[in-house]
C-alpha cells in the first residue's frame, strides 16, 4: 500500500473564470485526494494529500487536460509531508502582495448555453445573460483580481437560491461561474424609444420589430454599444448620413456561418475563426467582386457571428444579417454607458436595446483575417485582450505606443500584456480612456513599471504622457524610433532573437534625423538598427492635410517627376497647393509608403479626398487586376547614404499610359514588390542577414502579402509576418517594450533614443 503524503501545488496562467477549479475538483474526486484549492493572485494554489505516484500523475493531467479556455503557463510543486484534511474543499481566494495572475478575455456564447437559451423548458429560456464557466463576460466586467464575483460588475446582482445551488454543485456546468445568474437575480434588458423613454414589453422583440421595420437600433454588447440595422442599401445609406460616415466599411453580424457564406467566400479556417470562442470580426472576400458597395467599397466584408445571448435572440430565426458598427461619434471611443448612449445617439438611433449590467472596460470588436493558414490580426481587442504574449522579459516595464491606433503594453517577467485597440489619442475622450486603461492594467497585473518607452515623435500625446510620468516618478525613459519598434514587434511576435532585416512600410513615422520615414529597410535587432534602404520622399503640401486630401500627394508626385499636376486643377485649394509645392513652403518631406499609395490612388482617380485613413491604399488594392504580372519601371538613388526607391519612372509611365485602372494599380504594386526584393537582396549580401520581418500598416494589403513573401523565399530569404499582434501602429507598443528591455542596462540620462 502506498504511503500518503501531501503536495503544495501552484499553477500559473489563465485559470480563473475558465472552469479550472471545477475541473480540479472533479479530478480530485476521481483520484480520491483530500485537501483544498483556491484562487490566488498568481493563479491557483492547491494542497492535496494522496500517494506520491498519483499526485505526480495528477500534476501531469493539469498540464495536459485542463479546460479549453485555461492557459497553463507553469505548474510548481513541492512535497510537504503527510497532512490531515477533512475532505476536499474550495476555499476563499487569497490576495497576494504581488498580482501575477493572467486574466481571461470575454468569451462568446458556448453551444450548451445557446441550447438552453432556446429551450422553452429551461429556466433561462430567452434570458439574455445566460453564461457558464465556458463562456460569457470576463475582462469587460472585472474591476480587480482575483476574479471573484465581488470584484466584477456582477456584484450588484446577488445570486438567488437556485443559482447559488448551481454555483456550489461540482457536477454543474456553472460550478463557480462568477457571472452566473438567471431572470430572478441577474441583469435585465429594456428597450427605449428615440426619446429615451422605456417602452413596455419584451425588449428584444421590440428591438427586432424596429429593425425589421427599417429602423436603426443601438444595441449594448459586452465591451460597448453597436448601431444595428438591416443591410439593405437604403437603410445603410441613412445610417451613413446620420453617422457622417460616408465610405468607411461597415461590419455585419450574420446569424450563422451558412448565412455568412451567402455574402462571402468562407474557407474552413475562416469558419473556425468565426465560430471560435473569441468570435472576432473576420475579413472575408465577397462572393462577387464589386458587389455590396454600400457595405464596403473594397473586395472584403468584416463578418462576425452572434457572441452574446442577446445577439442570438436579436437575430432570432428570421434575421440573417445585420449591419453592426461601433456606436461612437467622430472617432471618439466606443460608447459603453447607457447615459452616454442616450445623450450622444439622439437623432442617430431610432431605439435603444440596453441593459443594467455595467461595462467596466470599453473593448471594441477584434478584427482579423486568415493568412497562410494562421490568424493575421488587424485589431486586437475583445476576445483576445488581455491574453499575454509570451516573451523573454525580466522586468516590469511600460511601453506607451504611438498616437493613431493607440495602444500600450505592460511587460512583466515572461509576459507582455498588449492593451486593446484605443483609437486616435488626438481625441480628448480617447486620451482619457487610454490613460484610465493604463491605470486599470497596472492594478489588474500589479504592474509598477521600472522604466518607460515611447515613440520618438515629439508631438505625440503618448510621448508627452511618458515624458511627464518619467519625470514625475524618476523613471528611465527610452524613446524608440517608430520603425524600429515595428521591426521589434514582428520579431517578438515570431519569437526571434539576434538580428534580422526589416521591411517596414507605413504612412508616417518620425525619423532620428527629424524627417518623416515610412518606406524603410532596416537591419538590426532589439538593441539597435541601421537604415539599409528607403524610399524617395514625397513632398506633402500642408503636412497632415495631405493625408485627408490624397490629391496633394498626387500633385507632388507629378511635379517631382517633371510633369504638370493639371489633372488636379479642379480641386479646391489647387493654386495654393501648387505654389506651396513649387516654393517648398509649408511642405513636409515623407518617405512614407502610405503617402506614395495615396498619390498613385489619386492619379488613378480612385481617391482624391479620403473619408477615412488609408482609403486610397484600400481602393488601390481593390482595383488591382490580380492576373497582371507586369511591373512599372523604377530606379534607386542615394538618400543620406542608403539606396532609396526612385518611383519617378513609374509615375511617368502611369501618367503616359492609356491602360485601365486595374492594370496600372497591379503594375504599381508589382513594381513595389520588385523594388523591395532588390533592396532586401542587397541588404542581405551586405549584412549576411537572411531573416526578413514585414511590418507596418501597408502590410494589411493582401495583394502584397500574397506575392512578396513567396518572392523573398525564392531569393533564399526567410520572411516573417505578424500573428499575435497587429502589423499597424496598434502593435508597435510590443516592439517598444522589447527595445526597452534590451537597452535597460545601458539607460542613462542621455539614453533617450534607440
N, C-alpha and C positions, 0 to 999 in steps of 0.2 A: 504493500500500500504506500502511495506517495506521501511524503511529508508535506504538510501545509506550510505555506509561507505567504508573505504579502509583498506586493509591489506598489510603489508610488509611481504613477504614470502621468506625464504631462504631454498634452497634444497641442501643437500649434498649427494654426491655419484657419480656414473658414469653417468653423464648427458650431457657430451659433446661429439659430434660426433656420437651420437646414436639416433638422431631424437627427442630429448626431447623438444627443443624449438618449432619445428613444431607441436608436439603433444600438447604442451601448447597453441599454437596459435589457433589450431582447437577447443580445449576445451573452450578457452576464447570466441571464436565466438559463440559457442553453448549457453554459459551462458549469452552472451551479455555484458561482462565486458569491461571496459576501463582500460588503464594503460600501463605497459611495462614489458619486460623480458630481461635479459642479462646474459651472462656467467660471472662468477667471478672466482677468484682463489680458492673459496670454492666449487664451483659447479654452481649454478644458483640462481639469485635473481629476484624477481617479486614485483611490486606494482600494485595492482588491486583494482578497485572500483566497488562495487555491493552491493547487500543485504548481511547482515551478514550470513543469513542461506545458501544462495547459495555459498558464499565464503568458508564456512566450508565444504559443500559438494564437492566443487572443490578440496580442500586440500585432502580429502579422496580419490578422484579419482586419484590424483597424486600418492598417496601411492599404490593404487591397480591396476591401469590400464595403467601405463607408458609403453613405447615401450619395446619390449622383450630384447633388448641389454642394456637398462638402469638398473642401480643398485641403488635403492633409499636407502640410509643409514639413512637419518634423514630429517624431514621437521619441521622447526621452523617458527612460525608466531607471529605477534603482530598487534593489531589494531591501526591504526594511524589516525583515524577520516576521515571525508569527504575530498576528493581531487577532483580537476578538471583535467581531461585528455581529449585531443582532439580525442581520439580513442585508438587503441592498436597498439603498435609497438615493434619490436625487436631492441634494441639499442646496441651500441658497447660494447664489453667486458670491464670489469673494473678490471685491475690488482690490487691485494691487497698486503698488507705488508707481509702477510703470506699465502703461497700457500698450500691449503689443498684439492684441487680437486682430484678426482680419475680419472685415465686415462684409456680409453678403450683399450683392446688389438686389434690386427688386426683381421678382421672378414672375413670368407670365403664368396665367391660369393653367393648372395641370389637367390632365384628362379626367381624373377622378372627380375633381371639383366641378368641372364642366358637366359631367354626367349628373351629379347631384343637383346642380343648378337648374337643369332642365327636367328633373324627375318630379312630377306633381305629387308624389307620395313622400318626398323628402321634406324635412322640417325647414330646410334652407332653399326650398323651391323659389326660384326667381329672386333670390336675395343677392344684391349687387356686391356684397363684401365677403362672399364665401372665400375661404382660403384654408390652407393646411401647412404642414411642415415642408411640403414640396413646392409651394407656390405662394404668391402674394407679396405685399409690400414689405420692404426691409429698410434699405438705405434712406428712402424718402420720408420715412416716419420716425427715424431714430434721432434722439437728442443726445444720447451718450451711450457708452458701453459700460458694463456688459449688456448684451442685448436681452433685456427683460422687458415685459410689458410696461412696467413703471417708467422706463426710460424712453418710451415712444409716445406718439400722439394717441395711441390706443389706451393710454392711462385714463383718459376721460370716459371710458366705457367699461365699467366693472362687469365682469362675466356673470351671466345668470347661472343657476344651478346646473342646467343641462350642459352648458359649455364648460363649466368648471369640472363636471364629471368626465367629459371627454379629455379635457386638458390633463387630468390626472390618471388616465387609463392607458397603461402601457400598450394595450392591444389596439388602441385607436390611432388613426392617422393624424389626429390633431393633438396627440400627446405632446405637451409643452410647445404648442404652436402659439407664439406670443400674440399675434393679431386675431386669435380665434374669437369668433362672435357669431351672432345669429340675429334674426329680426327682433327678438325680445330685448337684446342687450347691446347691440352694436350700432354703428353709424346708420344714418338713413339718407336717402336721396329725396330731392324735391325739385319741382320744375317751376321756374319763374317766367312770367311773360316779359315782353320787351320793356315794360315799365318797372321791372324788378319786383312785382308782387307775385307771391306764391299762388299757383293755380291748383285747386283741389283735384285729387285723382291720382292714378298711377303715373308717377313721374316719368318713367321710361316710356310708357305708351304715349304720353303727351308729347314727349320729345320726338318719338317716331312719327307721330301724326304730323308734327310741324315739318319734319324733314321730308316726308313723302308729299307734303303739300308744296314743296319747293322752298322751304324756309332755311335759314342759316342759324344753327344752334351752337351755343357754347357748351362744351362738354368737359367736365372736370375729370382728369385721369389720375395717374399715380404721382407724376412729378410736375404737373401743371395742367393748363387748360388747352383744349383744341377748339377751333372753329370747324364745324362739320356741315356738310351739305351733300346733296346728290351730285354725281359727277356730270350732270347734263350741262351742255355748253352755256346756255343762257343763265343758269343759276351760278355757274362758276364765274362767268363774266361779272355778274352782280357782286359776288364775293370779292373779286379783284377790285372792282370800283370802290366798294366800301372800305376795303383794307388798304387801298392805294398800293397795290402790288400787281403791276401791270403784266409782268412777264416771268417773274421768278417761279420755278416749278413748284407744283403742289404735290404733296404725298397723298396717297389714298390708303384706306383700310378696306381690305377685301374680307368677305365672310369666311372664306377658307381658301386653300390652295387651288382648288378647282376653279373658283371664281377669278383668282389671280391669273390663271392660265388663259382665260378668255381675253384678257388685256395684253398679256406679255408672254414671252417665252420664259419658261421656268425649268432649269436643269434640276437634276436630283440634288445636287449640292445646294442650289438656291432654295429648293423646297425645304431642305433640312434646316437651313438658316432661318427661313420664315417661321418654321414650326418649332424651333428650339426654345429653350427656357427664356432666353433674352428677348425674344420677339422684337428684333430691330426692324427698322425700315431697310429693305433690301432694294438696291437699284437693279431693275430688270429691264431687258430690252423689249421694246414694243413689238407686238406681233406684226404690225405693219409700219414700215418706215414712213415718217411724215404724218402719222395718224395722231389723234387726241392732242393736238397742239394747244388746245385750251387748258390742258393739264400740264403739259411740258412741251417746250418748243424744241427740245433735243430728242434723241432716239431712245431715251430711257424714262421710266416712271419709278418713283420710290413707292414701294408697296410694303405694307405691314398687315399682320393678322390681328384680330382682337386679342389683347393681352390682359384685360381685366374682365371680371364677370359683368360689369356694367357695359363694356363694349359688346360682349356676346349678346346680351339682352337687347342692346340698341340695334344691332344688325338683324336680330330675330331670324326667321326663316325666309324672309322675303326681300331683304335689302342686301344685294350682292356686293355693293361697293359704295363707300362714302369718301369724299374729299375730307381729309383730316389734317389740317395745318395748324401749326402752333399759334396760339392766341397771344399775340403781342402787337405792339404798335411801334412803328418806326424804329426797328432794330433794338427796342427795349427787351429786357429778359422776358421769358415766358411767364405769363400771369399764373399765380398759384393760389391766391386767396379769393374767397367769394366776394368780399367787398371791392377788391381791386377789379375783378371781372365786371361787376355791375357798373362801376364808375367808368372804366376805360372802354367798354364794349357797347355802351349805349349807342344806338344808331348803326351798329355793325351786326350784332346778334339779334335775331327775332325771338329768341328764347334762351333759357339758361338751365341746363341739366346739372345741378350741383349736389354736393353732399356736405355733411358736417364733420368729416374726418380731416384734420389739419394736415396739410403738406408741409413738413418741416424743411425739406430741402428741395429747391427747384431742380428739375432734371429733365432735360428735353429728350426726345426720342433719339436713339442711336441710328446712325446711317452707315451702311457698308455695302460693299459689293463682293462678289466672289471673283477671285483672280487666281489662275493657275492652281485651282483646287483648294485655295485657302482664303480665309477672311482677309479682306482688304479694307480697313476702317477708313471712313471719311469723316465721321463724327462719333466720338466715343463718349457715350453718356448712359442713359437708362439701360439697365440690364447688364452693364459691364462695369460701371463705376460703383463702388470703389475697389474692384478687383485689383490686386497689385501686379506689377511686372517684376518678376524675379531678376535681380541684378546684383552684382558683387559690390554692394556699398558697405562701408564700415562706420559711417557716421550718420547723424540726424541733420539733414540739410533741407533747404527750401529753394526751389527754382521758380521764378515768377513769370516765365513765359514771355510772349510778345504782346501785341496790342489788339490786332484783329484775331478772330477765332481764339480768344484769350483762354488760357488755362494756367494752372500752376501745378507743381509736382513736389510732394514731400518725399524725402528719402530717409529710410531707417535701415539699419544693418540687414542686408539681404533682400530688401524690397524697395521699389519705387511705387508711389501712390499718385498716379496722374488724376487730376480733377476731371469733372465733367466739362463739357463744352459750355462756354460762358457768353460768347458774342464779342462785340467791339467795346473796348474799355473807354473809348471816347464818349460813350453814352454814360451819363451820371448814374443811372439806375444799375447799369451793368457793372460799373466800377464798384458801387456799394455792395452788390451781390457777390462780386469776386472777392472783395476784402472780407466779407462775412463768411464766405466759404473757406477761406484760408484759416480763419479762427475756428470754424467748425471742424475741419480736418485735423487741426492741431489738437483740439480737445478729444476727438474720436481716437486718435492714434498716439496721444501723449507725445506729440512731436514738437519739442522746443529746439529750433534749429541752431546749430553751431556756426553756420555760415550761410550766406545767401548768394544766389546767382540771378542775373537778369540780362536782358538784351543790351547791346551797346548803344542803341538809338537814344539820343539824349532827350527826345521829346515824348517817348513812350510813357504812359502813366504807370505801367508796371515797373519801369525803371525808376520813376520818381518814388514809388512806394518802397522799392528795395533800398534806394539811397537813404530815404528818411528813416526806415526801420533799422538799417545797419548803423546809421549814425546814432540813433536813439538808444539802441541796445548794445552798442560797441561790438558789432559782429563784423567779421571779414566779409567783403563783397567782391564778387568776381563778375565783371561784365563780359559776356560771351558773345562773340561775333555771330550774327544771325545764321549764316550758312554753315558755320562750324557746328552750331547747335543742331541744325537739321541733319548733318552728317553723323554726329554723335548719337542722335536719336535713332537713326536707322541702324547704326552699329549695335546699340543696346537692344533694339527690337529683335535683332538676329543673334544676340549673344556673341558678338565679335570682339576680340581683343586685338592689341597690336595696332598696325597701321593699314590703311587701305586708301583707295581713291574714292572720291565722292563726286557724283554729278548732281548738282543742286540747282534746280530750276524753279524759280518762283517769281512773284511780282516785285517785291521790294524788300531789301534788307540793307541795313547801314553797314558800310564797309569800314575797315580800320583806317582807310585813307580819307574818310569823310564823305566819299561819294556813295551813290546808291548802287548796290550789287543785285544780282538776281539770275545770272546765266553762267554759273561758275563750275569749274573743275577744281577740286581741292585734293590735296594729298596730305595724309597725316592720321592722327588718332585722337584720343581723348585729351592728351596733353597739349596738343597744338596742331597747327596745319600750315601749309603753304598754298598759295594760289597757283595752280598749274594750268589754268585756262580760263577764258572768259568770253564775253560777247561784246561786240562793238556797241557802245552806249547809244541809246535813243534820247533825243532832246525832248523833254516834256514841258511844253509851254503852260505855265501856271501851276507846275508841280502836281499836287494831288488832283487838281481839276481835270488833268488828262486821264485819270482813272475813270472818272464819271463820263468823260467825253472822249472815247477812243479815237474819234476822227482827228484829234490833235496829234496823237501818235502817228496816225496815218499820214498827216501832212508833213510831219517831221521826217518820216521815212523817205517820202518822195523828195523833199528838199535836199536831204543829205545824200541822196542818190543822183543828184543833178537833174531832177525832174520838177515840173510845175505841180503844185498841190491844187490845181484848178478843180479837180473832182469834188473838193470840199467847199467850194466858193459860196454855196448856198447856206452854209451853216452859220448860225448866229455867233457873232464874235470872230468871224473868219479873218477880217482885215487886221484886227488887233493881234490875234494869234500869229498871223503871218509876220507882222512886224517884230513880235517877240522872238520868233524863231530866227529871223534874218539878223537881228541885232544881238541875240543871245541874252536878252533881258528877261528876268523872272523865269528863267528856264532851268530845269534840273536835269542833269545827265544821269541816265539809268541804264545799267546793263541787264536789267530785269527781263527775263524771258517772257513774263506775262505781258509786259508792255509791247514786246515785239508781236506777240499774238494779237493784242488789241489793234495795233496798227494795220496788220495784214487783214484782220477781220473787217476793219473799217474800209480798207481799199477794195475789198471784195463785196462791199455793200451789205454785209451781214449784221454789223452793229456799229453805228456811229455814235449813239448815246446809250450808255448802259443803264439798265434798270436795276441791276444787281451786280455784285462783284464777280468778275470772271465771265460775264455773259458773252463777250466777244470770243474768248477761247472756247467756250462750250459750244457756241454756234459754229465755229470753225470746224471743230471735231465732228459735229453732227452733219455738216455739209459734205464732208470728205467722201470721195469715191474710193471705197475700200479696195477696189480692184486695180487702182492706179499704182504702178510700180516706178514710174519715172520720178526724177528729182529735179529741183531747180538748182541753178548754179550758186556757188558760194566761194569765198576765199578766206584767208586768215591774215591778220595784221598784228603788229606788236602793240600791246596795251600794257604799259608800265612793266615791260619785261616778260610778259606772258602772251602766248598766242590767243588772239580773240577772233571769234567767228565774225567775218565780214559778210553781212547779209545784203549789202547793196546790189550785188549782181542778181540776187533773187528778186528784189524789189523791182529792178528794171525789167526783168522777164515778166513779172506779174502785170506791170503797167502796159507792156507792149503786147501781151498775149490776148488773143481773142477766144481762148478756151473757156469752158464753162467753170462756174464757181467750184463745183465738186472736184473737178480735176485739179484746179490750182490749189485748193485747200489741201488736198492729199499730197501734191508735189511739194508744197511748202513744208509739211511735216516730215516727208521723206528726206528733204534737204536737212532738216534739223537732226534727224537720225544719222545721216551720213556724216554730218559735221561732228556730232558727239562721238561717234566711233573713231573718227580721225583724231580728235583731241585726246580721247582716253587711251588709244593705242600709243600715241606719242608719249603721254604721261607715264604709261606703264613701262615703256622702254627706258625712260629717263630715271624712274624710281625703283623699278623691279617689282612694283606692287601689281597684283593681278585681281584682287577683290575690288568690286565697284558697288557702292551703295547708291541707290536712287532715291532722292528725297526732295521735298518742296511741292507746293500746290500744283505745279504744272503736271506732276505725275499722277494726278487724278484723271488725266487724259488716257483713255484706253486705246486710242489709235497708236499712241507712242508705246504704251506698255505691252501691247500685243506684238510689237515688232522689235523694239530696241533691245530687250534682254536676249532674244534669240540671236540678234546680230552680234552682241557682245560675246556670247558663248562661242560663236563661230570664230571669233578673233582670239580665243583662248583666255578670255576674261571671265570672271565669275560674278554675275550680278546678284545683288540682294535688294529686296524691297520691304516695305512695311507689312506687318501682320498683326501687331498688337496695339499700336498707336497710329494716329493719322499721319500721312505724309505732309499735310498742310501745317500751318503755324500752330494749330492746337497741339500737335505732337512734339514741338521742339523744346518744351519745358523739360521733358525727359532727357534730351541731349544736354541742356544746360546743367542739369543735375550731375550727369556723368563727367562733364568737363570740370565742374566744381570739385567733385570727388578726386579726380586725377591730379588736380592742381592744389589741393588743400594744403599740403605740407609746405608749399613754397609761397603761399599767400602772404602778402605783406602790405604795408601802407601804400605802395605804388603798384601792386599787382592787381590792377583792375581790369585788364583786357586780356583776352585769350586770342 
